[in-house]
Amino acid sequence: VMATLNSEQNLLRTLKVMSALDDWGLNGDQILYILDFPKTERSRHLAKYRKDTPFPDDANVASRVKILLGIIDALRTTYPRNLQMGARWMAAPHVRLQNRCPLQAMLEDGEQGAVAVLSELDCAYAWELSGSKIN
């Protein structure tokens, strides 16, 4: 998916995701984990992704970025007038996440956690995931 985007689009997606991860109060190591970065990356390298460097062309990173963009868009749709509410939602416990907050679910369950968070926010995504078909 990432390869079809030009570098400017990749950079915009990178900046959007980094901005959200920062708003959600994650530290460098948590950001590396949530993005499923290669183990060679260090948290001190993250600064460039806040400025002028698109995320690396890596299938795992691309998969996470897609889910995170879904979460970011769903939060913006859910709280269009108050962007702070998105960060608050990410930090509040939810029953369907075993009473964990979305950030905790993503940090504990990796990609599965990120998918669970997106499903919680976006009914259409959860519906697609369940394989439900409209008759």
A tleap script that builds the chain and sets N, CA, C and O, in Angstrom:
source leaprc.protein.ff14SB
mol = sequence {
  NVAL MET ALA THR LEU ASN SER GLU GLN ASN
  LEU LEU ARG THR LEU LYS VAL MET SER ALA
  LEU ASP ASP TRP GLY LEU ASN GLY ASP GLN
  ILE LEU TYR ILE LEU ASP PHE PRO LYS THR
  GLU ARG SER ARG HIE LEU ALA LYS TYR ARG
  LYS ASP THR PRO PHE PRO ASP ASP ALA ASN
  VAL ALA SER ARG VAL LYS ILE LEU LEU GLY
  ILE ILE ASP ALA LEU ARG THR THR TYR PRO
  ARG ASN LEU GLN MET GLY ALA ARG TRP MET
  ALA ALA PRO HIE VAL ARG LEU GLN ASN ARG
  CYS PRO LEU GLN ALA MET LEU GLU ASP GLY
  GLU GLN GLY ALA VAL ALA VAL LEU SER GLU
  LEU ASP CYS ALA TYR ALA TRP GLU LEU SER
  GLY SER LYS ILE CASN
}
set mol.1.N position { 0.836 -1.207 0.000 }
set mol.1.CA position { 0.000 0.000 0.000 }
set mol.1.C position { 0.869 1.254 0.000 }
set mol.1.O position { 0.613 2.199 -0.747 }
set mol.2.N position { 1.911 1.252 0.857 }
set mol.2.CA position { 2.748 2.442 0.998 }
set mol.2.C position { 3.449 2.817 -0.309 }
set mol.2.O position { 3.608 3.998 -0.617 }
set mol.3.N position { 3.867 1.806 -1.073 }
set mol.3.CA position { 4.658 2.069 -2.271 }
set mol.3.C position { 3.883 2.886 -3.300 }
set mol.3.O position { 4.484 3.625 -4.079 }
set mol.4.N position { 2.539 2.760 -3.314 }
set mol.4.CA position { 1.751 3.482 -4.304 }
set mol.4.C position { 1.601 4.960 -3.948 }
set mol.4.O position { 1.250 5.770 -4.806 }
set mol.5.N position { 1.859 5.311 -2.712 }
set mol.5.CA position { 1.780 6.712 -2.317 }
set mol.5.C position { 3.088 7.397 -2.680 }
set mol.5.O position { 4.153 6.781 -2.645 }
set mol.6.N position { 2.999 8.691 -3.033 }
set mol.6.CA position { 4.259 9.396 -3.263 }
set mol.6.C position { 4.869 9.799 -1.923 }
set mol.6.O position { 4.225 9.687 -0.880 }
set mol.7.N position { 6.110 10.267 -1.960 }
set mol.7.CA position { 6.817 10.530 -0.708 }
set mol.7.C position { 6.149 11.652 0.091 }
set mol.7.O position { 6.203 11.653 1.321 }
set mol.8.N position { 5.524 12.599 -0.598 }
set mol.8.CA position { 4.834 13.686 0.112 }
set mol.8.C position { 3.637 13.128 0.897 }
set mol.8.O position { 3.413 13.505 2.047 }
set mol.9.N position { 2.873 12.231 0.268 }
set mol.9.CA position { 1.740 11.605 0.960 }
set mol.9.C position { 2.236 10.760 2.127 }
set mol.9.O position { 1.646 10.777 3.208 }
set mol.10.N position { 3.321 10.021 1.906 }
set mol.10.CA position { 3.909 9.222 2.982 }
set mol.10.C position { 4.325 10.102 4.153 }
set mol.10.O position { 4.103 9.752 5.312 }
set mol.11.N position { 4.928 11.248 3.843 }
set mol.11.CA position { 5.374 12.151 4.898 }
set mol.11.C position { 4.164 12.704 5.658 }
set mol.11.O position { 4.195 12.788 6.886 }
set mol.12.N position { 3.113 13.077 4.951 }
set mol.12.CA position { 1.913 13.603 5.613 }
set mol.12.C position { 1.292 12.555 6.537 }
set mol.12.O position { 0.865 12.873 7.647 }
set mol.13.N position { 1.244 11.318 6.078 }
set mol.13.CA position { 0.715 10.232 6.924 }
set mol.13.C position { 1.600 10.029 8.149 }
set mol.13.O position { 1.104 9.839 9.260 }
set mol.14.N position { 2.909 10.071 7.938 }
set mol.14.CA position { 3.873 9.920 9.027 }
set mol.14.C position { 3.664 11.008 10.076 }
set mol.14.O position { 3.589 10.717 11.270 }
set mol.15.N position { 3.569 12.262 9.629 }
set mol.15.CA position { 3.398 13.390 10.549 }
set mol.15.C position { 2.080 13.278 11.306 }
set mol.15.O position { 2.015 13.582 12.497 }
set mol.16.N position { 1.034 12.841 10.614 }
set mol.16.CA position { -0.287 12.693 11.226 }
set mol.16.C position { -0.252 11.623 12.322 }
set mol.16.O position { -0.796 11.823 13.408 }
set mol.17.N position { 0.384 10.497 12.034 }
set mol.17.CA position { 0.469 9.407 13.003 }
set mol.17.C position { 1.352 9.812 14.181 }
set mol.17.O position { 0.982 9.581 15.332 }
set mol.18.N position { 2.509 10.409 13.915 }
set mol.18.CA position { 3.406 10.814 14.999 }
set mol.18.C position { 2.737 11.840 15.910 }
set mol.18.O position { 2.873 11.780 17.132 }
set mol.19.N position { 2.021 12.772 15.311 }
set mol.19.CA position { 1.322 13.794 16.081 }
set mol.19.C position { 0.292 13.151 17.011 }
set mol.19.O position { 0.179 13.539 18.174 }
set mol.20.N position { -0.456 12.173 16.505 }
set mol.20.CA position { -1.455 11.479 17.331 }
set mol.20.C position { -0.776 10.695 18.450 }
set mol.20.O position { -1.216 10.756 19.598 }
set mol.21.N position { 0.290 9.959 18.134 }
set mol.21.CA position { 0.986 9.163 19.148 }
set mol.21.C position { 1.540 10.074 20.249 }
set mol.21.O position { 1.530 9.709 21.424 }
set mol.22.N position { 2.022 11.259 19.862 }
set mol.22.CA position { 2.502 12.223 20.852 }
set mol.22.C position { 1.335 12.761 21.686 }
set mol.22.O position { 1.440 12.881 22.907 }
set mol.23.N position { 0.226 13.084 21.016 }
set mol.23.CA position { -0.962 13.579 21.731 }
set mol.23.C position { -1.454 12.554 22.739 }
set mol.23.O position { -1.954 12.915 23.804 }
set mol.24.N position { -1.315 11.286 22.408 }
set mol.24.CA position { -1.790 10.211 23.292 }
set mol.24.C position { -0.826 9.962 24.451 }
set mol.24.O position { -1.101 9.147 25.332 }
set mol.25.N position { 0.306 10.670 24.443 }
set mol.25.CA position { 1.222 10.620 25.580 }
set mol.25.C position { 2.144 9.406 25.620 }
set mol.25.O position { 2.603 9.005 26.689 }
set mol.26.N position { 2.411 8.826 24.461 }
set mol.26.CA position { 3.289 7.647 24.431 }
set mol.26.C position { 4.757 8.060 24.452 }
set mol.26.O position { 5.125 9.101 23.907 }
set mol.27.N position { 5.591 7.238 25.085 }
set mol.27.CA position { 7.026 7.509 25.050 }
set mol.27.C position { 7.644 6.852 23.811 }
set mol.27.O position { 6.975 6.127 23.075 }
set mol.28.N position { 8.930 7.121 23.602 }
set mol.28.CA position { 9.605 6.644 22.391 }
set mol.28.C position { 9.535 5.141 22.193 }
set mol.28.O position { 9.226 4.670 21.099 }
set mol.29.N position { 9.821 4.385 23.245 }
set mol.29.CA position { 9.806 2.923 23.114 }
set mol.29.C position { 8.400 2.407 22.825 }
set mol.29.O position { 8.230 1.450 22.068 }
set mol.30.N position { 7.390 3.042 23.429 }
set mol.30.CA position { 6.005 2.646 23.172 }
set mol.30.C position { 5.628 2.940 21.720 }
set mol.30.O position { 4.937 2.151 21.075 }
set mol.31.N position { 6.091 4.081 21.217 }
set mol.31.CA position { 5.818 4.439 19.816 }
set mol.31.C position { 6.454 3.412 18.881 }
set mol.31.O position { 5.815 2.953 17.934 }
set mol.32.N position { 7.709 3.053 19.144 }
set mol.32.CA position { 8.389 2.050 18.310 }
set mol.32.C position { 7.603 0.734 18.309 }
set mol.32.O position { 7.471 0.083 17.273 }
set mol.33.N position { 7.085 0.351 19.477 }
set mol.33.CA position { 6.350 -0.912 19.591 }
set mol.33.C position { 5.007 -0.838 18.859 }
set mol.33.O position { 4.644 -1.753 18.120 }
set mol.34.N position { 4.284 0.247 19.069 }
set mol.34.CA position { 2.961 0.372 18.446 }
set mol.34.C position { 3.083 0.419 16.922 }
set mol.34.O position { 2.207 -0.071 16.210 }
set mol.35.N position { 4.167 1.007 16.428 }
set mol.35.CA position { 4.378 1.063 14.971 }
set mol.35.C position { 5.026 -0.217 14.441 }
set mol.35.O position { 5.193 -0.370 13.231 }
set mol.36.N position { 5.386 -1.128 15.329 }
set mol.36.CA position { 6.055 -2.381 14.949 }
set mol.36.C position { 7.315 -2.113 14.126 }
set mol.36.O position { 7.569 -2.765 13.113 }
set mol.37.N position { 8.091 -1.139 14.587 }
set mol.37.CA position { 9.335 -0.793 13.905 }
set mol.37.C position { 10.331 -1.939 14.007 }
set mol.37.O position { 10.294 -2.720 14.958 }
set mol.38.N position { 11.227 -2.036 13.018 }
set mol.38.CA position { 12.309 -3.024 13.111 }
set mol.38.C position { 13.099 -2.786 14.398 }
set mol.38.O position { 13.230 -1.648 14.848 }
set mol.39.N position { 13.620 -3.854 14.986 }
set mol.39.CA position { 14.323 -3.776 16.280 }
set mol.39.C position { 15.565 -2.871 16.211 }
set mol.39.O position { 16.069 -2.427 17.243 }
set mol.40.N position { 16.048 -2.603 15.002 }
set mol.40.CA position { 17.243 -1.755 14.849 }
set mol.40.C position { 16.948 -0.286 15.160 }
set mol.40.O position { 17.861 0.476 15.479 }
set mol.41.N position { 15.672 0.114 15.069 }
set mol.41.CA position { 15.322 1.520 15.324 }
set mol.41.C position { 15.397 1.816 16.814 }
set mol.41.O position { 15.035 0.978 17.640 }
set mol.42.N position { 15.867 3.005 17.152 }
set mol.42.CA position { 15.928 3.457 18.544 }
set mol.42.C position { 15.003 4.654 18.715 }
set mol.42.O position { 14.725 5.378 17.759 }
set mol.43.N position { 14.531 4.854 19.939 }
set mol.43.CA position { 13.587 5.954 20.157 }
set mol.43.C position { 14.213 7.313 19.836 }
set mol.43.O position { 13.504 8.253 19.476 }
set mol.44.N position { 15.539 7.418 19.965 }
set mol.44.CA position { 16.178 8.708 19.632 }
set mol.44.C position { 16.073 9.016 18.130 }
set mol.44.O position { 16.246 10.163 17.718 }
set mol.45.N position { 15.789 7.992 17.316 }
set mol.45.CA position { 15.644 8.208 15.868 }
set mol.45.C position { 14.263 8.761 15.505 }
set mol.45.O position { 14.044 9.175 14.367 }
set mol.46.N position { 13.332 8.771 16.463 }
set mol.46.CA position { 11.959 9.151 16.143 }
set mol.46.C position { 11.810 10.620 15.749 }
set mol.46.O position { 10.877 10.971 15.027 }
set mol.47.N position { 12.715 11.481 16.211 }
set mol.47.CA position { 12.585 12.921 15.949 }
set mol.47.C position { 12.434 13.218 14.457 }
set mol.47.O position { 11.662 14.096 14.071 }
set mol.48.N position { 13.171 12.484 13.618 }
set mol.48.CA position { 13.127 12.762 12.172 }
set mol.48.C position { 11.738 12.495 11.583 }
set mol.48.O position { 11.351 13.111 10.589 }
set mol.49.N position { 10.983 11.565 12.208 }
set mol.49.CA position { 9.631 11.256 11.702 }
set mol.49.C position { 8.619 12.332 12.105 }
set mol.49.O position { 7.495 12.357 11.604 }
set mol.50.N position { 9.029 13.217 13.013 }
set mol.50.CA position { 8.168 14.345 13.374 }
set mol.50.C position { 8.459 15.538 12.466 }
set mol.50.O position { 7.731 16.530 12.490 }
set mol.51.N position { 9.532 15.442 11.661 }
set mol.51.CA position { 9.963 16.587 10.867 }
set mol.51.C position { 9.843 16.348 9.364 }
set mol.51.O position { 8.943 16.874 8.709 }
set mol.52.N position { 10.767 15.545 8.827 }
set mol.52.CA position { 10.894 15.529 7.364 }
set mol.52.C position { 11.111 14.143 6.765 }
set mol.52.O position { 11.410 14.026 5.577 }
set mol.53.N position { 10.964 13.091 7.572 }
set mol.53.CA position { 11.258 11.751 7.065 }
set mol.53.C position { 10.022 10.862 7.151 }
set mol.53.O position { 9.458 10.704 8.234 }
set mol.54.N position { 9.586 10.274 6.022 }
set mol.54.CA position { 8.471 9.324 6.084 }
set mol.54.C position { 8.912 8.041 6.797 }
set mol.54.O position { 10.102 7.727 6.848 }
set mol.55.N position { 7.936 7.304 7.348 }
set mol.55.CA position { 8.245 6.025 7.982 }
set mol.55.C position { 8.966 5.113 7.004 }
set mol.55.O position { 8.789 5.248 5.793 }
set mol.56.N position { 9.784 4.178 7.511 }
set mol.56.CA position { 10.487 3.251 6.617 }
set mol.56.C position { 9.496 2.401 5.821 }
set mol.56.O position { 8.380 2.135 6.267 }
set mol.57.N position { 9.928 1.990 4.648 }
set mol.57.CA position { 9.104 1.157 3.779 }
set mol.57.C position { 9.189 -0.276 4.297 }
set mol.57.O position { 10.023 -1.064 3.853 }
set mol.58.N position { 8.319 -0.592 5.232 }
set mol.58.CA position { 8.355 -1.878 5.911 }
set mol.58.C position { 6.912 -2.370 6.005 }
set mol.58.O position { 6.021 -1.613 6.389 }
set mol.59.N position { 6.683 -3.632 5.657 }
set mol.59.CA position { 5.318 -4.163 5.602 }
set mol.59.C position { 4.620 -4.091 6.964 }
set mol.59.O position { 3.439 -3.750 7.038 }
set mol.60.N position { 5.349 -4.412 8.042 }
set mol.60.CA position { 4.741 -4.378 9.378 }
set mol.60.C position { 4.366 -2.954 9.773 }
set mol.60.O position { 3.284 -2.709 10.305 }
set mol.61.N position { 5.279 -2.018 9.505 }
set mol.61.CA position { 5.014 -0.613 9.821 }
set mol.61.C position { 3.815 -0.128 9.003 }
set mol.61.O position { 2.930 0.546 9.531 }
set mol.62.N position { 3.791 -0.475 7.716 }
set mol.62.CA position { 2.694 -0.044 6.842 }
set mol.62.C position { 1.353 -0.568 7.348 }
set mol.62.O position { 0.347 0.140 7.309 }
set mol.63.N position { 1.345 -1.808 7.821 }
set mol.63.CA position { 0.123 -2.404 8.344 }
set mol.63.C position { -0.360 -1.647 9.586 }
set mol.63.O position { -1.550 -1.364 9.721 }
set mol.64.N position { 0.569 -1.322 10.492 }
set mol.64.CA position { 0.209 -0.587 11.712 }
set mol.64.C position { -0.269 0.822 11.377 }
set mol.64.O position { -1.245 1.310 11.947 }
set mol.65.N position { 0.439 1.476 10.435 }
set mol.65.CA position { 0.086 2.848 10.060 }
set mol.65.C position { -1.349 2.885 9.532 }
set mol.65.O position { -2.107 3.805 9.837 }
set mol.66.N position { -1.708 1.885 8.745 }
set mol.66.CA position { -3.060 1.825 8.190 }
set mol.66.C position { -4.104 1.746 9.315 }
set mol.66.O position { -5.118 2.443 9.277 }
set mol.67.N position { -3.848 0.898 10.308 }
set mol.67.CA position { -4.762 0.756 11.447 }
set mol.67.C position { -4.804 2.055 12.258 }
set mol.67.O position { -5.878 2.522 12.637 }
set mol.68.N position { -3.627 2.634 12.520 }
set mol.68.CA position { -3.560 3.872 13.304 }
set mol.68.C position { -4.279 5.016 12.606 }
set mol.68.O position { -4.964 5.804 13.257 }
set mol.69.N position { -4.130 5.116 11.278 }
set mol.69.CA position { -4.848 6.160 10.538 }
set mol.69.C position { -6.355 5.945 10.665 }
set mol.69.O position { -7.115 6.909 10.750 }
set mol.70.N position { -6.787 4.683 10.677 }
set mol.70.CA position { -8.206 4.373 10.881 }
set mol.70.C position { -8.677 4.851 12.247 }
set mol.70.O position { -9.757 5.428 12.374 }
set mol.71.N position { -7.859 4.606 13.266 }
set mol.71.CA position { -8.189 5.032 14.630 }
set mol.71.C position { -8.251 6.560 14.704 }
set mol.71.O position { -9.185 7.125 15.273 }
set mol.72.N position { -7.243 7.222 14.123 }
set mol.72.CA position { -7.186 8.691 14.145 }
set mol.72.C position { -8.418 9.279 13.461 }
set mol.72.O position { -9.043 10.203 13.980 }
set mol.73.N position { -8.763 8.734 12.288 }
set mol.73.CA position { -9.933 9.243 11.545 }
set mol.73.C position { -11.226 8.980 12.303 }
set mol.73.O position { -12.114 9.832 12.337 }
set mol.74.N position { -11.333 7.793 12.913 }
set mol.74.CA position { -12.541 7.458 13.665 }
set mol.74.C position { -12.694 8.368 14.886 }
set mol.74.O position { -13.805 8.786 15.212 }
set mol.75.N position { -11.581 8.675 15.561 }
set mol.75.CA position { -11.640 9.598 16.703 }
set mol.75.C position { -12.072 10.986 16.250 }
set mol.75.O position { -12.850 11.655 16.929 }
set mol.76.N position { -11.556 11.421 15.084 }
set mol.76.CA position { -11.914 12.745 14.578 }
set mol.76.C position { -13.390 12.795 14.199 }
set mol.76.O position { -14.047 13.820 14.379 }
set mol.77.N position { -13.910 11.686 13.674 }
set mol.77.CA position { -15.329 11.602 13.308 }
set mol.77.C position { -16.200 11.570 14.562 }
set mol.77.O position { -17.270 12.178 14.600 }
set mol.78.N position { -15.729 10.850 15.595 }
set mol.78.CA position { -16.482 10.709 16.835 }
set mol.78.C position { -16.493 12.014 17.630 }
set mol.78.O position { -17.507 12.373 18.228 }
set mol.79.N position { -15.367 12.716 17.633 }
set mol.79.CA position { -15.235 13.978 18.392 }
set mol.79.C position { -14.789 15.110 17.475 }
set mol.79.O position { -13.685 15.632 17.631 }
set mol.80.N position { -15.633 15.495 16.523 }
set mol.80.CA position { -15.192 16.474 15.516 }
set mol.80.C position { -14.847 17.843 16.110 }
set mol.80.O position { -13.987 18.542 15.575 }
set mol.81.N position { -15.503 18.237 17.206 }
set mol.81.CA position { -15.279 19.571 17.740 }
set mol.81.C position { -14.220 19.611 18.835 }
set mol.81.O position { -13.789 20.690 19.242 }
set mol.82.N position { -13.797 18.444 19.315 }
set mol.82.CA position { -12.875 18.451 20.439 }
set mol.82.C position { -11.813 17.378 20.269 }
set mol.82.O position { -12.027 16.215 20.610 }
set mol.83.N position { -10.667 17.779 19.739 }
set mol.83.CA position { -9.609 16.809 19.470 }
set mol.83.C position { -9.014 16.242 20.766 }
set mol.83.O position { -8.480 15.133 20.763 }
set mol.84.N position { -9.103 16.997 21.880 }
set mol.84.CA position { -8.625 16.500 23.169 }
set mol.84.C position { -9.408 15.268 23.609 }
set mol.84.O position { -8.877 14.404 24.306 }
set mol.85.N position { -10.674 15.190 23.198 }
set mol.85.CA position { -11.505 14.055 23.583 }
set mol.85.C position { -10.949 12.746 23.033 }
set mol.85.O position { -11.095 11.699 23.664 }
set mol.86.N position { -10.322 12.794 21.877 }
set mol.86.CA position { -9.721 11.597 21.304 }
set mol.86.C position { -8.637 11.036 22.214 }
set mol.86.O position { -8.588 9.833 22.472 }
set mol.87.N position { -7.772 11.918 22.696 }
set mol.87.CA position { -6.701 11.487 23.607 }
set mol.87.C position { -7.311 10.957 24.903 }
set mol.87.O position { -6.821 9.983 25.475 }
set mol.88.N position { -8.387 11.607 25.361 }
set mol.88.CA position { -9.050 11.162 26.590 }
set mol.88.C position { -9.675 9.777 26.378 }
set mol.88.O position { -9.600 8.912 27.250 }
set mol.89.N position { -10.289 9.583 25.209 }
set mol.89.CA position { -10.904 8.283 24.893 }
set mol.89.C position { -9.841 7.182 24.879 }
set mol.89.O position { -10.079 6.076 25.365 }
set mol.90.N position { -8.673 7.491 24.321 }
set mol.90.CA position { -7.583 6.514 24.220 }
set mol.90.C position { -7.056 6.113 25.595 }
set mol.90.O position { -6.477 5.038 25.747 }
set mol.91.N position { -7.254 6.974 26.598 }
set mol.91.CA position { -6.711 6.720 27.934 }
set mol.91.C position { -7.772 6.212 28.919 }
set mol.91.O position { -7.463 5.966 30.085 }
set mol.92.N position { -9.019 6.053 28.459 }
set mol.92.CA position { -10.103 5.604 29.351 }
set mol.92.C position { -10.339 4.103 29.199 }
set mol.92.O position { -10.276 3.585 28.084 }
set mol.93.N position { -10.611 3.389 30.304 }
set mol.93.CA position { -10.883 1.946 30.222 }
set mol.93.C position { -12.177 1.661 29.455 }
set mol.93.O position { -13.148 2.411 29.568 }
set mol.94.N position { -12.187 0.585 28.682 }
set mol.94.CA position { -13.364 0.176 27.915 }
set mol.94.C position { -13.670 -1.288 28.208 }
set mol.94.O position { -12.774 -2.131 28.240 }
set mol.95.N position { -14.940 -1.569 28.418 }
set mol.95.CA position { -15.372 -2.925 28.783 }
set mol.95.C position { -14.900 -3.957 27.762 }
set mol.95.O position { -14.369 -5.003 28.135 }
set mol.96.N position { -15.093 -3.664 26.467 }
set mol.96.CA position { -14.757 -4.669 25.442 }
set mol.96.C position { -13.249 -4.850 25.253 }
set mol.96.O position { -12.816 -5.736 24.515 }
set mol.97.N position { -12.460 -4.019 25.912 }
set mol.97.CA position { -10.995 -4.198 25.891 }
set mol.97.C position { -10.538 -4.762 27.240 }
set mol.97.O position { -9.435 -4.469 27.701 }
set mol.98.N position { -11.390 -5.568 27.863 }
set mol.98.CA position { -11.104 -6.146 29.192 }
set mol.98.C position { -10.812 -5.055 30.224 }
set mol.98.O position { -9.903 -5.177 31.044 }
set mol.99.N position { -11.612 -3.982 30.157 }
set mol.99.CA position { -11.460 -2.851 31.086 }
set mol.99.C position { -10.085 -2.193 31.030 }
set mol.99.O position { -9.661 -1.542 31.984 }
set mol.100.N position { -9.395 -2.367 29.908 }
set mol.100.CA position { -8.131 -1.656 29.699 }
set mol.100.C position { -8.406 -0.431 28.857 }
set mol.100.O position { -9.425 -0.351 28.171 }
set mol.101.N position { -7.487 0.530 28.910 }
set mol.101.CA position { -7.630 1.658 27.993 }
set mol.101.C position { -7.068 1.224 26.633 }
set mol.101.O position { -6.239 0.316 26.567 }
set mol.102.N position { -7.516 1.868 25.550 }
set mol.102.CA position { -7.045 1.497 24.206 }
set mol.102.C position { -5.523 1.477 24.078 }
set mol.102.O position { -4.969 0.589 23.429 }
set mol.103.N position { -4.849 2.438 24.686 }
set mol.103.CA position { -3.379 2.459 24.590 }
set mol.103.C position { -2.784 1.206 25.213 }
set mol.103.O position { -1.860 0.604 24.666 }
set mol.104.N position { -3.324 0.820 26.364 }
set mol.104.CA position { -2.847 -0.375 27.057 }
set mol.104.C position { -3.097 -1.619 26.198 }
set mol.104.O position { -2.226 -2.482 26.089 }
set mol.105.N position { -4.268 -1.710 25.598 }
set mol.105.CA position { -4.587 -2.853 24.733 }
set mol.105.C position { -3.596 -2.931 23.577 }
set mol.105.O position { -3.152 -4.020 23.210 }
set mol.106.N position { -3.244 -1.770 22.997 }
set mol.106.CA position { -2.309 -1.750 21.870 }
set mol.106.C position { -0.899 -2.111 22.322 }
set mol.106.O position { -0.160 -2.775 21.595 }
set mol.107.N position { -0.527 -1.673 23.522 }
set mol.107.CA position { 0.819 -1.963 24.030 }
set mol.107.C position { 0.940 -3.410 24.499 }
set mol.107.O position { 2.026 -3.989 24.449 }
set mol.108.N position { -0.161 -3.993 24.951 }
set mol.108.CA position { -0.104 -5.372 25.442 }
set mol.108.C position { -0.364 -6.398 24.340 }
set mol.108.O position { 0.208 -7.487 24.363 }
set mol.109.N position { -1.218 -6.060 23.380 }
set mol.109.CA position { -1.637 -7.041 22.371 }
set mol.109.C position { -1.130 -6.742 20.969 }
set mol.109.O position { -1.498 -7.438 20.022 }
set mol.110.N position { -0.293 -5.721 20.815 }
set mol.110.CA position { 0.271 -5.413 19.499 }
set mol.110.C position { -0.793 -5.170 18.444 }
set mol.110.O position { -1.764 -4.451 18.679 }
set mol.111.N position { -0.602 -5.777 17.278 }
set mol.111.CA position { -1.513 -5.540 16.157 }
set mol.111.C position { -2.946 -5.941 16.503 }
set mol.111.O position { -3.895 -5.251 16.133 }
set mol.112.N position { -3.096 -7.047 17.206 }
set mol.112.CA position { -4.429 -7.500 17.616 }
set mol.112.C position { -5.110 -6.440 18.480 }
set mol.112.O position { -6.307 -6.189 18.342 }
set mol.113.N position { -4.339 -5.828 19.363 }
set mol.113.CA position { -4.869 -4.761 20.211 }
set mol.113.C position { -5.277 -3.550 19.397 }
set mol.113.O position { -6.323 -2.951 19.647 }
set mol.114.N position { -4.454 -3.189 18.422 }
set mol.114.CA position { -4.758 -2.035 17.563 }
set mol.114.C position { -6.031 -2.294 16.763 }
set mol.114.O position { -6.858 -1.397 16.600 }
set mol.115.N position { -6.187 -3.517 16.266 }
set mol.115.CA position { -7.396 -3.887 15.514 }
set mol.115.C position { -8.618 -3.828 16.438 }
set mol.115.O position { -9.684 -3.368 16.030 }
set mol.116.N position { -8.462 -4.294 17.680 }
set mol.116.CA position { -9.565 -4.259 18.647 }
set mol.116.C position { -9.991 -2.816 18.928 }
set mol.116.O position { -11.182 -2.524 19.038 }
set mol.117.N position { -9.013 -1.920 19.043 }
set mol.117.CA position { -9.313 -0.507 19.298 }
set mol.117.C position { -10.051 0.098 18.108 }
set mol.117.O position { -11.041 0.809 18.280 }
set mol.118.N position { -9.567 -0.186 16.910 }
set mol.118.CA position { -10.232 0.335 15.714 }
set mol.118.C position { -11.656 -0.221 15.608 }
set mol.118.O position { -12.578 0.506 15.238 }
set mol.119.N position { -11.835 -1.486 15.926 }
set mol.119.CA position { -13.173 -2.105 15.881 }
set mol.119.C position { -14.114 -1.444 16.888 }
set mol.119.O position { -15.303 -1.274 16.620 }
set mol.120.N position { -13.575 -1.078 18.037 }
set mol.120.CA position { -14.362 -0.422 19.089 }
set mol.120.C position { -14.859 0.944 18.607 }
set mol.120.O position { -15.968 1.364 18.937 }
set mol.121.N position { -14.027 1.625 17.825 }
set mol.121.CA position { -14.349 2.972 17.354 }
set mol.121.C position { -15.172 2.962 16.073 }
set mol.121.O position { -16.025 3.828 15.875 }
set mol.122.N position { -14.927 2.004 15.217 }
set mol.122.CA position { -15.478 2.021 13.860 }
set mol.122.C position { -16.292 0.757 13.618 }
set mol.122.O position { -15.743 -0.307 13.329 }
set mol.123.N position { -17.608 0.891 13.741 }
set mol.123.CA position { -18.495 -0.272 13.594 }
set mol.123.C position { -18.354 -0.913 12.219 }
set mol.123.O position { -18.410 -2.136 12.091 }
set mol.124.N position { -18.173 -0.091 11.196 }
set mol.124.CA position { -18.054 -0.626 9.836 }
set mol.124.C position { -16.827 -1.517 9.726 }
set mol.124.O position { -16.862 -2.553 9.064 }
set mol.125.N position { -15.737 -1.108 10.380 }
set mol.125.CA position { -14.510 -1.908 10.352 }
set mol.125.C position { -14.737 -3.221 11.089 }
set mol.125.O position { -14.333 -4.277 10.602 }
set mol.126.N position { -15.369 -3.175 12.245 }
set mol.126.CA position { -15.659 -4.383 13.020 }
set mol.126.C position { -16.539 -5.329 12.195 }
set mol.126.O position { -16.351 -6.545 12.219 }
set mol.127.N position { -17.493 -4.757 11.472 }
set mol.127.CA position { -18.412 -5.521 10.642 }
set mol.127.C position { -17.651 -6.241 9.527 }
set mol.127.O position { -17.882 -7.425 9.281 }
set mol.128.N position { -16.753 -5.535 8.860 }
set mol.128.CA position { -15.925 -6.142 7.793 }
set mol.128.C position { -15.088 -7.280 8.375 }
set mol.128.O position { -14.954 -8.344 7.770 }
set mol.129.N position { -14.531 -7.037 9.556 }
set mol.129.CA position { -13.656 -8.003 10.204 }
set mol.129.C position { -14.387 -9.294 10.538 }
set mol.129.O position { -13.812 -10.380 10.461 }
set mol.130.N position { -15.657 -9.171 10.911 }
set mol.130.CA position { -16.430 -10.328 11.330 }
set mol.130.C position { -16.830 -11.190 10.125 }
set mol.130.O position { -17.329 -12.305 10.275 }
set mol.131.N position { -16.594 -10.636 8.917 }
set mol.131.CA position { -16.954 -11.380 7.707 }
set mol.131.C position { -18.443 -11.366 7.454 }
set mol.131.O position { -18.949 -12.147 6.648 }
set mol.132.N position { -19.152 -10.477 8.139 }
set mol.132.CA position { -20.608 -10.383 7.957 }
set mol.132.C position { -20.917 -9.882 6.557 }
set mol.132.O position { -20.251 -8.987 6.036 }
set mol.133.N position { -21.909 -10.458 5.978 }
set mol.133.CA position { -22.335 -10.026 4.647 }
set mol.133.C position { -23.792 -9.587 4.740 }
set mol.133.O position { -24.607 -10.204 5.427 }
set mol.134.N position { -24.090 -8.524 4.044 }
set mol.134.CA position { -25.484 -8.058 4.009 }
set mol.134.C position { -26.212 -8.890 2.950 }
set mol.134.O position { -25.769 -8.971 1.805 }
set mol.135.N position { -27.315 -9.496 3.336 }
set mol.135.CA position { -28.064 -10.348 2.386 }
set mol.135.C position { -28.814 -9.522 1.363 }
set mol.135.O position { -29.490 -10.078 0.497 }
savepdb mol mol.pdb
quit
